[in-house]
Amino acid sequence: MPRPAQPTRLALCLALSLAPLVPGWAEDAPASPPGPAVAPATPARPALEERSQDEASALQQRLPQKQQQTLQAGEESFLALWLPANAPQAEGVVIIVPGDGENPDWPVAVGPLRRKLPDAGWQTLALGLPDPQDSQPVPRKESADKAAADSDAGASSKDVQGESGAATPTPESTAEAGSGEPAQASSEAPPAPDAAIERRKAYADRVMARIQAGLDFALQGKPKSIVLLGHGTGAYWAARYLAEREPGEIHNLLIVNAEVPRDFRPALEDMVPRLQLATGDFYYKDRRVDRDAAKARLQASRRETGKTYVQIGMNALPADRATEQDQLYRRIRGWLSLHIKQAPAE
């Protein structure tokens, strides 16, 4: 009697029993090593709006339209606040230059003076300045952005470990360690001194252009006299404008609580006393640093001749700002009535 083909059945059963194991073998197979991490493309940075622009927009919404003047300084426009004199005939125009971080209606000195001086017969024009130079974003080269992206991508990968578990040193770092020399700095160095100088120069040019725009606006009314008044670091910019541009239309300078912007030169005592102008220097006597700076300006003024320099010390009243601002206004008004230098008749 013939027997069935046992080998065929055995082969079939063996094939069926081994079929479920194939996916497991596939899962156990090592995955292919991942490729190098690719840094995502750096999105374009939108232009940042200066805080001074935001404050100008807020002032435009809050203050009457007739006070607002949009002036042009080079390629940029800015807000200035104008008030006419409360008198049949104005004594002249006081152009007010605010300090760092201050707007044309700043509650200390700038705003109170621009609103009160019209009662003494003066027109006022308070200027808006750019953001302080040290708060400007530092320009970054494209290569610097790329280097930062490459650095981030490299940090995300694991360090190469030696047998002891420590990171394997690169040939460069090994050589430096053996020689005792410091590690080499990145090829992307911080901004060079020349770049910082150029940034300061560009900022100074912007401020000077705005003061010039204010002067051009004031001259349209053919005033009897023009006074340039600077508060805080605005005093530095007012004095520097007069020293560098020497406008023949301005014969009077008022500086209030004067300061020098960070990293800028020259010092006020090297600049203000040399101006052949009638100058009123108002400062607060409470802080030693302010007293010492005022003393240096006074001593420098005594070495100059042919000008009127008057220094007035005041007491700060931090607990009563309204009285403090009224005191400043009365002192400024008194100086204007006693020491103002009229423009020469044509």
C-alpha atoms as a printed R data frame, in Angstrom:
    type eleno elety resid chain resno      x       y      z
1   ATOM     1    CA   MET     A     1  0.000   0.000  0.000
2   ATOM     2    CA   PRO     A     2  1.567   3.343 -1.064
3   ATOM     3    CA   ARG     A     3  2.337   5.869  1.749
4   ATOM     4    CA   PRO     A     4  1.468   9.642  1.413
5   ATOM     5    CA   ALA     A     5  4.225  12.056  0.542
6   ATOM     6    CA   GLN     A     6  5.366  12.897  4.076
7   ATOM     7    CA   PRO     A     7  8.283  15.148  3.071
8   ATOM     8    CA   THR     A     8  5.966  17.527  1.244
9   ATOM     9    CA   ARG     A     9  3.667  17.902  4.247
10  ATOM    10    CA   LEU     A    10  6.585  18.451  6.591
11  ATOM    11    CA   ALA     A    11  8.020  21.180  4.393
12  ATOM    12    CA   LEU     A    12  4.657  22.932  4.236
13  ATOM    13    CA   CYS     A    13  4.187  22.846  8.030
14  ATOM    14    CA   LEU     A    14  7.707  24.127  8.606
15  ATOM    15    CA   ALA     A    15  7.177  27.066  6.271
16  ATOM    16    CA   LEU     A    16  3.912  28.022  7.986
17  ATOM    17    CA   SER     A    17  5.445  27.829 11.451
18  ATOM    18    CA   LEU     A    18  8.378  30.090 10.555
19  ATOM    19    CA   ALA     A    19  6.342  32.803  8.763
20  ATOM    20    CA   PRO     A    20  5.364  34.787 11.961
21  ATOM    21    CA   LEU     A    21  9.028  35.112 12.910
22  ATOM    22    CA   VAL     A    22  9.969  37.193  9.865
23  ATOM    23    CA   PRO     A    23  8.528  40.551 11.152
24  ATOM    24    CA   GLY     A    24 10.382  40.058 14.440
25  ATOM    25    CA   TRP     A    25 13.645  39.647 12.608
26  ATOM    26    CA   ALA     A    26 12.879  42.843 10.699
27  ATOM    27    CA   GLU     A    27 12.196  44.742 13.919
28  ATOM    28    CA   ASP     A    28 15.432  43.507 15.466
29  ATOM    29    CA   ALA     A    29 17.453  44.783 12.532
30  ATOM    30    CA   PRO     A    30 19.454  47.876 13.480
31  ATOM    31    CA   ALA     A    31 18.087  51.133 12.131
32  ATOM    32    CA   SER     A    32 20.229  53.111  9.755
33  ATOM    33    CA   PRO     A    33 22.187  55.837 11.541
34  ATOM    34    CA   PRO     A    34 20.506  59.268 11.423
35  ATOM    35    CA   GLY     A    35 21.973  61.857  9.133
36  ATOM    36    CA   PRO     A    36 23.610  65.013 10.449
37  ATOM    37    CA   ALA     A    37 21.241  67.501 12.079
38  ATOM    38    CA   VAL     A    38 20.287  70.291  9.744
39  ATOM    39    CA   ALA     A    39 19.772  73.672 11.356
40  ATOM    40    CA   PRO     A    40 16.429  75.167 10.409
41  ATOM    41    CA   ALA     A    41 16.547  78.231  8.265
42  ATOM    42    CA   THR     A    42 16.648  81.382 10.364
43  ATOM    43    CA   PRO     A    43 13.481  83.390  9.720
44  ATOM    44    CA   ALA     A    44 13.915  86.992  8.732
45  ATOM    45    CA   ARG     A    45 13.768  89.289 11.737
46  ATOM    46    CA   PRO     A    46 11.077  91.939 11.472
47  ATOM    47    CA   ALA     A    47 12.221  95.507 12.010
48  ATOM    48    CA   LEU     A    48 11.836  96.488 15.651
49  ATOM    49    CA   GLU     A    49  9.884  99.645 16.334
50  ATOM    50    CA   GLU     A    50 11.566 102.015 18.746
51  ATOM    51    CA   ARG     A    51  9.921 102.704 22.066
52  ATOM    52    CA   SER     A    52  9.968 106.410 21.239
53  ATOM    53    CA   GLN     A    53  7.708 105.667 18.261
54  ATOM    54    CA   ASP     A    54  5.227 103.861 20.498
55  ATOM    55    CA   GLU     A    55  5.206 106.789 22.925
56  ATOM    56    CA   ALA     A    56  4.733 109.242 20.073
57  ATOM    57    CA   SER     A    57  1.686 107.267 18.906
58  ATOM    58    CA   ALA     A    58  0.258 107.394 22.436
59  ATOM    59    CA   LEU     A    59  0.803 111.167 22.607
60  ATOM    60    CA   GLN     A    60 -0.912 111.630 19.252
61  ATOM    61    CA   GLN     A    61 -3.991 109.886 20.615
62  ATOM    62    CA   ARG     A    62 -3.983 111.815 23.907
63  ATOM    63    CA   LEU     A    63 -3.037 115.391 23.006
64  ATOM    64    CA   PRO     A    64 -4.946 117.914 20.871
65  ATOM    65    CA   GLN     A    65 -4.154 117.738 17.194
66  ATOM    66    CA   LYS     A    66 -3.231 121.434 17.027
67  ATOM    67    CA   GLN     A    67 -0.260 120.828 19.351
68  ATOM    68    CA   GLN     A    68  1.196 118.095 17.154
69  ATOM    69    CA   GLN     A    69  3.781 118.782 14.497
70  ATOM    70    CA   THR     A    70  5.282 116.050 12.334
71  ATOM    71    CA   LEU     A    71  8.774 117.176 11.366
72  ATOM    72    CA   GLN     A    72 11.152 115.643  8.861
73  ATOM    73    CA   ALA     A    73 14.769 114.875  9.757
74  ATOM    74    CA   GLY     A    74 16.561 113.301  6.844
75  ATOM    75    CA   GLU     A    75 14.674 110.158  5.851
76  ATOM    76    CA   GLU     A    76 12.675 109.846  9.077
77  ATOM    77    CA   SER     A    77  9.779 111.810 10.502
78  ATOM    78    CA   PHE     A    78  9.170 112.443 14.193
79  ATOM    79    CA   LEU     A    79  6.680 114.075 16.533
80  ATOM    80    CA   ALA     A    80  7.210 117.505 18.074
81  ATOM    81    CA   LEU     A    81  4.782 119.359 20.339
82  ATOM    82    CA   TRP     A    82  4.106 123.043 19.686
83  ATOM    83    CA   LEU     A    83  2.381 125.638 21.846
84  ATOM    84    CA   PRO     A    84  1.957 129.330 20.965
85  ATOM    85    CA   ALA     A    85  2.615 132.111 23.453
86  ATOM    86    CA   ASN     A    86 -0.299 133.328 25.542
87  ATOM    87    CA   ALA     A    87  0.472 136.928 24.642
88  ATOM    88    CA   PRO     A    88 -0.244 139.338 21.765
89  ATOM    89    CA   GLN     A    89  3.427 139.236 20.782
90  ATOM    90    CA   ALA     A    90  5.710 136.338 21.633
91  ATOM    91    CA   GLU     A    91  9.098 136.893 23.254
92  ATOM    92    CA   GLY     A    92 10.531 134.107 21.122
93  ATOM    93    CA   VAL     A    93 10.697 130.324 20.872
94  ATOM    94    CA   VAL     A    94 12.105 127.853 23.380
95  ATOM    95    CA   ILE     A    95 13.113 124.579 21.692
96  ATOM    96    CA   ILE     A    96 13.149 121.808 24.306
97  ATOM    97    CA   VAL     A    97 15.414 118.767 23.870
98  ATOM    98    CA   PRO     A    98 14.435 115.844 26.165
99  ATOM    99    CA   GLY     A    99 16.890 113.422 27.735
100 ATOM   100    CA   ASP     A   100 17.381 109.693 27.242
101 ATOM   101    CA   GLY     A   101 14.116 107.769 27.459
102 ATOM   102    CA   GLU     A   102 12.005 110.944 27.661
103 ATOM   103    CA   ASN     A   103  9.233 111.971 25.289
104 ATOM   104    CA   PRO     A   104  8.155 115.508 24.256
105 ATOM   105    CA   ASP     A   105  5.620 115.637 27.102
106 ATOM   106    CA   TRP     A   106  7.761 114.039 29.818
107 ATOM   107    CA   PRO     A   107  6.373 114.839 33.306
108 ATOM   108    CA   VAL     A   108  9.733 116.068 34.639
109 ATOM   109    CA   ALA     A   109 10.970 119.417 33.278
110 ATOM   110    CA   VAL     A   110 10.036 118.826 29.624
111 ATOM   111    CA   GLY     A   111  6.241 118.724 29.852
112 ATOM   112    CA   PRO     A   112  5.809 121.312 32.635
113 ATOM   113    CA   LEU     A   113  8.104 123.825 30.918
114 ATOM   114    CA   ARG     A   114  6.532 123.418 27.498
115 ATOM   115    CA   ARG     A   115  3.080 124.057 28.999
116 ATOM   116    CA   LYS     A   116  3.995 126.869 31.433
117 ATOM   117    CA   LEU     A   117  6.401 128.999 29.416
118 ATOM   118    CA   PRO     A   118  3.611 130.183 27.052
119 ATOM   119    CA   ASP     A   119  2.145 131.984 30.093
120 ATOM   120    CA   ALA     A   120  5.392 133.980 30.244
121 ATOM   121    CA   GLY     A   121  5.041 134.960 26.591
122 ATOM   122    CA   TRP     A   122  7.183 132.219 25.042
123 ATOM   123    CA   GLN     A   123  6.336 129.779 22.286
124 ATOM   124    CA   THR     A   124  7.564 126.248 22.954
125 ATOM   125    CA   LEU     A   125  8.548 123.369 20.706
126 ATOM   126    CA   ALA     A   126  9.377 120.066 22.434
127 ATOM   127    CA   LEU     A   127 11.190 117.564 20.222
128 ATOM   128    CA   GLY     A   128 10.969 113.793 20.143
129 ATOM   129    CA   LEU     A   129 14.368 112.062 20.025
130 ATOM   130    CA   PRO     A   130 15.332 108.520 18.972
131 ATOM   131    CA   ASP     A   131 15.726 105.803 21.570
132 ATOM   132    CA   PRO     A   132 18.954 106.108 23.594
133 ATOM   133    CA   GLN     A   133 21.992 104.870 21.716
134 ATOM   134    CA   ASP     A   134 22.774 102.090 24.214
135 ATOM   135    CA   SER     A   135 19.268 100.647 23.768
136 ATOM   136    CA   GLN     A   136 19.569 100.382 19.991
137 ATOM   137    CA   PRO     A   137 19.779  96.784 18.678
138 ATOM   138    CA   VAL     A   138 23.325  95.924 17.617
139 ATOM   139    CA   PRO     A   139 23.490  95.087 13.897
140 ATOM   140    CA   ARG     A   140 24.480  91.463 13.315
141 ATOM   141    CA   LYS     A   141 26.196  90.167 10.228
142 ATOM   142    CA   GLU     A   142 24.695  87.244  8.307
143 ATOM   143    CA   SER     A   143 27.751  85.131  9.122
144 ATOM   144    CA   ALA     A   144 27.158  85.702 12.828
145 ATOM   145    CA   ASP     A   145 23.593  84.412 12.517
146 ATOM   146    CA   LYS     A   146 24.837  81.365 10.651
147 ATOM   147    CA   ALA     A   147 27.479  80.686 13.279
148 ATOM   148    CA   ALA     A   148 24.859  80.853 16.020
149 ATOM   149    CA   ALA     A   149 22.629  78.408 14.140
150 ATOM   150    CA   ASP     A   150 25.526  75.994 13.612
151 ATOM   151    CA   SER     A   151 26.390  76.226 17.297
152 ATOM   152    CA   ASP     A   152 22.821  75.382 18.307
153 ATOM   153    CA   ALA     A   153 22.778  72.403 15.952
154 ATOM   154    CA   GLY     A   154 26.064  71.103 17.312
155 ATOM   155    CA   ALA     A   155 24.880  71.425 20.912
156 ATOM   156    CA   SER     A   156 21.897  69.177 20.192
157 ATOM   157    CA   SER     A   157 24.124  66.218 19.224
158 ATOM   158    CA   LYS     A   158 25.799  64.010 21.861
159 ATOM   159    CA   ASP     A   159 29.393  64.635 22.827
160 ATOM   160    CA   VAL     A   160 31.878  62.075 21.551
161 ATOM   161    CA   GLN     A   161 32.862  60.012 24.604
162 ATOM   162    CA   GLY     A   162 36.195  58.258 25.170
163 ATOM   163    CA   GLU     A   163 36.690  54.997 27.077
164 ATOM   164    CA   SER     A   164 36.871  56.851 30.386
165 ATOM   165    CA   GLY     A   165 33.553  58.587 29.751
166 ATOM   166    CA   ALA     A   166 35.072  62.036 29.228
167 ATOM   167    CA   ALA     A   167 34.553  63.979 26.062
168 ATOM   168    CA   THR     A   168 37.254  63.245 23.524
169 ATOM   169    CA   PRO     A   169 39.324  66.403 23.071
170 ATOM   170    CA   THR     A   170 39.834  67.818 19.638
171 ATOM   171    CA   PRO     A   171 43.355  68.150 18.279
172 ATOM   172    CA   GLU     A   172 43.181  71.924 18.615
173 ATOM   173    CA   SER     A   173 42.175  71.860 22.279
174 ATOM   174    CA   THR     A   174 44.797  69.184 23.049
175 ATOM   175    CA   ALA     A   175 47.530  71.284 21.520
176 ATOM   176    CA   GLU     A   176 46.384  74.385 23.368
177 ATOM   177    CA   ALA     A   177 46.261  72.545 26.689
178 ATOM   178    CA   GLY     A   178 49.793  71.233 26.208
179 ATOM   179    CA   SER     A   179 51.169  74.613 25.211
180 ATOM   180    CA   GLY     A   180 49.515  76.526 28.018
181 ATOM   181    CA   GLU     A   181 47.966  78.939 25.525
182 ATOM   182    CA   PRO     A   182 44.321  80.009 25.905
183 ATOM   183    CA   ALA     A   183 41.765  78.492 23.612
184 ATOM   184    CA   GLN     A   184 41.277  80.358 20.378
185 ATOM   185    CA   ALA     A   185 38.244  82.625 20.248
186 ATOM   186    CA   SER     A   186 35.465  82.127 17.773
187 ATOM   187    CA   SER     A   187 36.006  83.546 14.327
188 ATOM   188    CA   GLU     A   188 32.970  85.773 14.968
189 ATOM   189    CA   ALA     A   189 34.434  88.383 17.292
190 ATOM   190    CA   PRO     A   190 32.303  90.972 19.123
191 ATOM   191    CA   PRO     A   191 31.748  94.279 17.359
192 ATOM   192    CA   ALA     A   192 35.028  96.041 16.736
193 ATOM   193    CA   PRO     A   193 35.669  99.432 18.327
194 ATOM   194    CA   ASP     A   194 35.290 101.015 14.914
195 ATOM   195    CA   ALA     A   195 31.759  99.587 14.661
196 ATOM   196    CA   ALA     A   196 30.819 101.065 18.052
197 ATOM   197    CA   ILE     A   197 32.204 104.425 16.976
198 ATOM   198    CA   GLU     A   198 30.176 104.301 13.777
199 ATOM   199    CA   ARG     A   199 27.005 103.490 15.726
200 ATOM   200    CA   ARG     A   200 27.558 106.454 18.043
201 ATOM   201    CA   LYS     A   201 28.216 108.717 15.086
202 ATOM   202    CA   ALA     A   202 25.054 107.531 13.325
203 ATOM   203    CA   TYR     A   203 23.007 108.166 16.472
204 ATOM   204    CA   ALA     A   204 24.505 111.640 16.929
205 ATOM   205    CA   ASP     A   205 23.658 112.462 13.321
206 ATOM   206    CA   ARG     A   206 20.020 111.458 13.925
207 ATOM   207    CA   VAL     A   207 19.765 113.686 17.000
208 ATOM   208    CA   MET     A   208 21.438 116.625 15.264
209 ATOM   209    CA   ALA     A   209 19.081 116.282 12.312
210 ATOM   210    CA   ARG     A   210 16.066 116.462 14.636
211 ATOM   211    CA   ILE     A   211 17.338 119.565 16.404
212 ATOM   212    CA   GLN     A   212 17.973 121.142 13.017
213 ATOM   213    CA   ALA     A   213 14.437 120.266 11.917
214 ATOM   214    CA   GLY     A   214 13.095 121.919 15.075
215 ATOM   215    CA   LEU     A   215 15.140 125.045 14.408
216 ATOM   216    CA   ASP     A   216 13.930 125.191 10.797
217 ATOM   217    CA   PHE     A   217 10.336 124.958 12.001
218 ATOM   218    CA   ALA     A   218 10.839 127.697 14.618
219 ATOM   219    CA   LEU     A   219 12.416 130.034 12.071
220 ATOM   220    CA   GLN     A   220  9.297 129.950  9.916
221 ATOM   221    CA   GLY     A   221  7.613 132.345 12.372
222 ATOM   222    CA   LYS     A   222 10.590 134.761 12.379
223 ATOM   223    CA   PRO     A   223 10.829 134.911 16.194
224 ATOM   224    CA   LYS     A   224 12.616 137.702 18.050
225 ATOM   225    CA   SER     A   225 14.875 135.164 19.743
226 ATOM   226    CA   ILE     A   226 15.384 131.406 19.966
227 ATOM   227    CA   VAL     A   227 16.450 129.555 23.098
228 ATOM   228    CA   LEU     A   228 17.698 125.968 23.035
229 ATOM   229    CA   LEU     A   229 16.857 124.157 26.284
230 ATOM   230    CA   GLY     A   230 18.140 120.671 27.088
231 ATOM   231    CA   HIS     A   231 17.124 118.430 29.981
232 ATOM   232    CA   GLY     A   232 19.299 115.556 31.224
233 ATOM   233    CA   THR     A   233 21.269 114.132 28.308
234 ATOM   234    CA   GLY     A   234 19.287 116.514 26.120
235 ATOM   235    CA   ALA     A   235 21.509 119.251 27.585
236 ATOM   236    CA   TYR     A   236 24.523 117.485 26.095
237 ATOM   237    CA   TRP     A   237 22.888 117.247 22.675
238 ATOM   238    CA   ALA     A   238 21.799 120.889 22.765
239 ATOM   239    CA   ALA     A   239 25.319 122.030 23.665
240 ATOM   240    CA   ARG     A   240 26.951 119.724 21.125
241 ATOM   241    CA   TYR     A   241 24.624 120.924 18.385
242 ATOM   242    CA   LEU     A   242 25.565 124.535 19.121
243 ATOM   243    CA   ALA     A   243 29.280 123.701 19.306
244 ATOM   244    CA   GLU     A   244 29.359 121.760 16.032
245 ATOM   245    CA   ARG     A   245 26.786 123.566 13.895
246 ATOM   246    CA   GLU     A   246 27.221 127.108 15.288
247 ATOM   247    CA   PRO     A   247 23.804 128.314 14.112
248 ATOM   248    CA   GLY     A   248 23.690 132.076 13.876
249 ATOM   249    CA   GLU     A   249 20.007 132.147 14.855
250 ATOM   250    CA   ILE     A   250 20.509 130.826 18.424
251 ATOM   251    CA   HIS     A   251 22.152 133.030 21.057
252 ATOM   252    CA   ASN     A   252 20.833 131.436 24.258
253 ATOM   253    CA   LEU     A   253 21.285 128.031 25.903
254 ATOM   254    CA   LEU     A   254 19.568 126.593 28.967
255 ATOM   255    CA   ILE     A   255 20.681 123.273 30.471
256 ATOM   256    CA   VAL     A   256 18.730 121.555 33.243
257 ATOM   257    CA   ASN     A   257 20.149 118.703 35.338
258 ATOM   258    CA   ALA     A   258 22.730 118.141 32.600
259 ATOM   259    CA   GLU     A   259 24.186 114.695 31.915
260 ATOM   260    CA   VAL     A   260 26.481 113.166 29.302
261 ATOM   261    CA   PRO     A   261 25.163 110.113 27.416
262 ATOM   262    CA   ARG     A   262 27.045 106.897 28.021
263 ATOM   263    CA   ASP     A   263 30.274 106.541 25.997
264 ATOM   264    CA   PHE     A   264 29.981 110.005 24.437
265 ATOM   265    CA   ARG     A   265 32.530 112.798 24.470
266 ATOM   266    CA   PRO     A   266 33.443 115.582 25.136
267 ATOM   267    CA   ALA     A   267 32.532 116.350 28.726
268 ATOM   268    CA   LEU     A   268 30.127 119.213 29.315
269 ATOM   269    CA   GLU     A   269 32.734 121.311 31.137
270 ATOM   270    CA   ASP     A   270 34.895 121.099 28.006
271 ATOM   271    CA   MET     A   271 32.067 122.222 25.753
272 ATOM   272    CA   VAL     A   272 29.480 124.462 27.428
273 ATOM   273    CA   PRO     A   273 31.745 127.236 28.791
274 ATOM   274    CA   ARG     A   274 33.367 127.722 25.375
275 ATOM   275    CA   LEU     A   275 30.087 128.539 23.677
276 ATOM   276    CA   GLN     A   276 29.858 132.267 23.065
277 ATOM   277    CA   LEU     A   277 26.238 132.314 24.180
278 ATOM   278    CA   ALA     A   278 24.141 133.500 27.082
279 ATOM   279    CA   THR     A   279 23.933 130.303 29.142
280 ATOM   280    CA   GLY     A   280 21.807 129.316 32.120
281 ATOM   281    CA   ASP     A   281 22.972 126.189 33.970
282 ATOM   282    CA   PHE     A   282 20.325 124.793 36.333
283 ATOM   283    CA   TYR     A   283 21.224 121.858 38.566
284 ATOM   284    CA   TYR     A   284 20.052 120.135 41.753
285 ATOM   285    CA   LYS     A   285 22.326 120.435 44.782
286 ATOM   286    CA   ASP     A   286 21.206 117.283 46.557
287 ATOM   287    CA   ARG     A   287 23.588 114.783 44.949
288 ATOM   288    CA   ARG     A   288 27.343 115.160 45.266
289 ATOM   289    CA   VAL     A   289 27.965 113.937 41.719
290 ATOM   290    CA   ASP     A   290 25.719 116.719 40.379
291 ATOM   291    CA   ARG     A   291 27.394 119.337 42.577
292 ATOM   292    CA   ASP     A   292 30.857 118.250 41.466
293 ATOM   293    CA   ALA     A   293 29.884 118.296 37.783
294 ATOM   294    CA   ALA     A   294 28.319 121.751 38.169
295 ATOM   295    CA   LYS     A   295 31.436 123.003 39.955
296 ATOM   296    CA   ALA     A   296 33.625 121.784 37.086
297 ATOM   297    CA   ARG     A   297 31.451 123.653 34.587
298 ATOM   298    CA   LEU     A   298 31.518 126.818 36.686
299 ATOM   299    CA   GLN     A   299 35.298 126.754 37.053
300 ATOM   300    CA   ALA     A   300 35.705 126.201 33.312
301 ATOM   301    CA   SER     A   301 33.379 129.132 32.589
302 ATOM   302    CA   ARG     A   302 35.563 131.455 34.660
303 ATOM   303    CA   ARG     A   303 38.447 130.743 32.314
304 ATOM   304    CA   GLU     A   304 36.427 132.053 29.373
305 ATOM   305    CA   THR     A   305 35.500 135.639 28.541
306 ATOM   306    CA   GLY     A   306 32.980 137.444 26.388
307 ATOM   307    CA   LYS     A   307 29.901 135.514 27.410
308 ATOM   308    CA   THR     A   308 27.179 135.378 30.054
309 ATOM   309    CA   TYR     A   309 27.197 132.195 32.126
310 ATOM   310    CA   VAL     A   310 24.821 131.950 35.084
311 ATOM   311    CA   GLN     A   311 24.584 128.879 37.288
312 ATOM   312    CA   ILE     A   312 21.553 128.253 39.504
313 ATOM   313    CA   GLY     A   313 21.464 125.526 42.149
314 ATOM   314    CA   MET     A   314 18.089 124.171 43.260
315 ATOM   315    CA   ASN     A   315 16.782 121.755 45.868
316 ATOM   316    CA   ALA     A   316 15.071 118.607 44.627
317 ATOM   317    CA   LEU     A   317 11.631 117.930 46.108
318 ATOM   318    CA   PRO     A   318 10.908 114.265 45.294
319 ATOM   319    CA   ALA     A   319  7.985 114.184 47.726
320 ATOM   320    CA   ASP     A   320  6.327 117.167 46.026
321 ATOM   321    CA   ARG     A   321  6.927 117.009 42.288
322 ATOM   322    CA   ALA     A   322  4.402 119.727 41.490
323 ATOM   323    CA   THR     A   323  6.229 122.259 43.677
324 ATOM   324    CA   GLU     A   324  9.580 121.114 42.302
325 ATOM   325    CA   GLN     A   325  8.452 121.674 38.718
326 ATOM   326    CA   ASP     A   326  6.955 125.059 39.583
327 ATOM   327    CA   GLN     A   327 10.259 126.065 41.201
328 ATOM   328    CA   LEU     A   328 12.100 125.125 38.004
329 ATOM   329    CA   TYR     A   329  9.654 127.087 35.869
330 ATOM   330    CA   ARG     A   330 10.035 130.224 38.012
331 ATOM   331    CA   ARG     A   331 13.836 130.010 37.855
332 ATOM   332    CA   ILE     A   332 13.782 129.554 34.075
333 ATOM   333    CA   ARG     A   333 11.316 132.421 33.670
334 ATOM   334    CA   GLY     A   334 13.519 134.668 35.809
335 ATOM   335    CA   TRP     A   335 16.598 133.870 33.721
336 ATOM   336    CA   LEU     A   336 14.708 134.582 30.501
337 ATOM   337    CA   SER     A   337 13.589 137.968 31.790
338 ATOM   338    CA   LEU     A   338 17.084 139.004 32.973
339 ATOM   339    CA   HIS     A   339 19.674 137.412 30.712
340 ATOM   340    CA   ILE     A   340 18.051 136.757 27.353
341 ATOM   341    CA   LYS     A   341 20.220 137.799 24.441
342 ATOM   342    CA   GLN     A   342 18.237 139.085 21.495
343 ATOM   343    CA   ALA     A   343 19.136 138.222 17.946
344 ATOM   344    CA   PRO     A   344 20.933 141.098 16.219
345 ATOM   345    CA   ALA     A   345 18.749 143.268 14.034
346 ATOM   346    CA   GLU     A   346 19.112 142.666 10.321
